[in-house]
């Protein structure tokens, strides 16, 4: 509307004024007439100055100003104002029309009840189509399609609108390179702007600006959908132990369904393994959802998070998100070192005895240099007590320190424990007890650095004299954590905690470190709060402090039914969390868990030696098992970007699941092996954020010297490309004196003078 009004008033489209150079085409006659006009201006001033004595000064000033403005406008026209523009010579320049061939172009635009692709069929299908005909009259038109890549086509009829990705930057780069050396007037990009690539447009725009190649973007589709629900994001771990209870965070956005309650379901191979009801907030506001799911089947599992389509929903494909999770049926080995016989050790071991994916190797001191060993793998394991070498300690994934004083360790062993967390990435859990924390003399030791509580090094090991009875409840952060999920659902867990009996702590309250998070708080008889469960990240691993000394009360208290599983659930969740994300000597991963068939897959591996020092001289090989059973070997090379990091690529040839086994050795000695998975298949990324993305399209146009259009104003595009000043051009002069706005202003000034004279009573 604005551009049509502008052209009606100023005779030319805005681009002519933007690209043109303004000048006056002055002749001798112009000066003569200007002189006459000046005399008339002086005469007008004298005339109005001599108005009768009753004339007000303000009236004389207004009337003189109006007369002089009208005469100045006439003089402006007499000096023949002109715009000098560069216009493309007809049929001497190439225009590339780049059309979006992705699946999002099949989305129906609710404003006209037609697919977005219909605009291409109407405007660019053939020589009789309005836009294509106007371009063909001025330029040599080259038609391209694009989704993940760009390519030449004969017409819109060759488009399938089946592309599962939209990579605008790559498409523009491809067209620019293909037309290099030709006189290109500009690129016309027709798309909804839904770019699914992860790369930035910055380099593409810099290349286009360097070649002064303007891009004229045409945005098709609605900027807002009246009714739509979308799962924006789900956060799942790449690997978990079999039987793990996953607490998954999801984000849902919507429009048109504010206040309604929907259900987010989680499926694994068609079986619902989790469900959560959600009340949707106001339109445009994200709803954070936490849903619990169980990973009960081993192997690479595709978890599907979905919301049932709602009545009137425009796009339903974005109601589903999928995530690949490697469920591993392996045993995580944990070392539990206890300094004295006590019930806590017995009940912790009993709580996880049936968990086939946890192995607690227990070392209990029975006397000086005498130990009870339970669940060791070999007769010689831990025969000399606590590990004395890093190789021996680092073979475990988790470490529990019970009521055992710091003096029971050598200085090297204390440093080894800190390195176990920091370098190896293991999980450290210290339990409350008479010889733990400050009472155990850990202040000032390397172990204290790994723990989330501040232990004053001036505190000496001593026998505790008092204890506190605590009512334990989750904090706000704890309610959202997997370790506090002691019942069948998040709501049931929150309701169960207040009913649990009190426990006791014998350790003095300690301050929380800045990076630590409190998951459980205890309140004593005086209503004083103190942390009961705290953790912090430390290096590659995590340090956890659990201060109660008798959590077994949650199993043996008289108020707890015999069949109650609260204590078992808590310690199973605790110890699985302790070993979650603990790395192996060989850590393999792919940069994404899903690619398009035919797309390259990047495999990365992190390699360390038995003391967890990064290796840059290892021999690393990835063995890729394709769908169907055929194999491919890919050599991974040290990247040079980071110590111990290796990288390689392979191409996913067919749809399906790919198993990638990474083996590493050094000087003929095996370091280790790891497995990761990736899927090849058409994704649904095209249907997420399904509105027309105006902002990036405007950015492309503005930064390259082009212009942004919608179907409503696209008719002016061919003329705008003609005056972009690119390609083979000729100089044209456009006179401005005869613009309708000049006549309107002149008539307006004369009428204003006449009207004002009448208003103040002058004839």
Secondary structure, DSSP 8 states (H G I E B T S, - for coil): -HHHHHHHHHSS-HHHHHH-EEEE---HHHHHHHHHHHHHHHHHHHHHHTS-TT--HHHHHHHHHHHHHHHHHHHHHHTTEEEEEEEE-TTSSEEEEEEE-BGGGGSEETTTTEETHHHHHHHHSSTTSHHHHHHHHHSEEEEEEESSSEEE-SSGGG----BS---HHHHHHHHHHHTTTS-EEEEEEEE------SS-SHHHHHHHHHTT--EEEEE-S-SS-SSEEEEEEEE--SEEETTEEEEEEEEEEEES-TT-EEEEEEEETTEEEEEEEEE--STT--EEEEEEEEE-S-EEEEEEEEE---TT-S--GGGEEEEEEEEE---EEEEEEESS--HHHHHHHHHTTT-TTEEEEEEEEEETTEEEEES-SSTTTTTTSS--SHHHHTT-SEEEE-S--GGGS-HHHHHHHHHHHHTS--EEEEE-STTSGGGGT-TTSHHHHHSSEE--TT---------EEEEEEE-HHHHTSGGG--SSSHHHHHHHHTTS--EEE-S---EE-TT-EEEEEEE-TT--EEEEEEEEEETTEEEEEE--S-TTHHHHSTTS-TT--HHHHHHHHHHHHHHTT---SEEEEES-SEE-TT-EEEEEEEEB-TT--B-SS-EEEEEEE-TTS-EEEEEEEE-SSSTTEEEEEEE--SSEEEEEEEEEEETTEEEEEEEEEEEES---GGGTT-S--HHHHHHHHHHHT--EEETTTGGGHHHHHHTS--SSEEEEEEE-TT-HHHHHHHHHHHHHHHHHHHHHT--
